[in-house]
Amino acid sequence: MDKRSPSQTKSSRVYGELRRDITAGAFRPGEHLVRRDLVKRYGVSISIVNEALGRLSGDGLVETTEMIGTRVVSLSEEGLRDEFALREAVERHVARVLTERATDKQLATLLEDARMLDRWMNELGHDDGQGSLLHLEFHLKLARTTGFASLEENLKRMSMRALLTTRWLKNLRLPHPEDFHQQLVQAFMRRDVVAADETMRAHLHYADEYQAKHAAGAVAASTS
């Protein structure tokens, strides 16, 4: 039984639906979120909307400024590069910590989660909005398993913000290896910190390197 009050339950529902709508692109980066419109959209009170927006602000998905109001975050190309550099540092540190400290049981659980995510990524007709959140949750779970809350908190903010501006969804449609995330956890299981670090680096840069490789191939084919 849900022991939360009705207002808490409504707030969580609106938070979840609004987060899904933002990450699915129903609200564009930089778009203003008018509270009275959200009240009508989700059928709740202004106080419930304010609570949900407060949680989304904590996630780094929205920002509120005086005279402008609340809007979906939007990053410049320079800001994206800066945040990706920090995200890469956090995720590679997570890889090293898990390789050195995670128990065999924890890694086995992560491997099963990776199998489930890889199955989703290789299925047709999936829900892109929900799927992008599942992808993010897997990476957050890696950080959570280290036992260091700050790693998860910082990764959540950086990844959610980057998701909106770069349209991570587009990258998810690339033809990834069938065991894309399993490869990552299996690298941790080998207890080789250097190999785990390199596997995480390659994982994070997969989309860029894939696109660069095929762009080079297309150029070579056109000039041959």
Secondary structure, 3 states (H helix, E strand, C coil): CCCCCHHHHHHHHHHHHHHHHHHHCCCCCCCECCHHHHHHHHCCCHHHHHHHHHHHHHHCCEEEECCCEEEECCCCHHHHHHHHHHHHHHHHHHHHHHHHHCCHHHHHHHHHHHHHHHHHHCCCCCCHHHHHHHHHHHHHHHHHHCCCHHHHHHHHHHHHHHHHHHCHHHHHCCCCCCCHHHHHHHHHHCCCHHHHHHHHHHHHCHHHHHHHHHHHHHHHHHHC
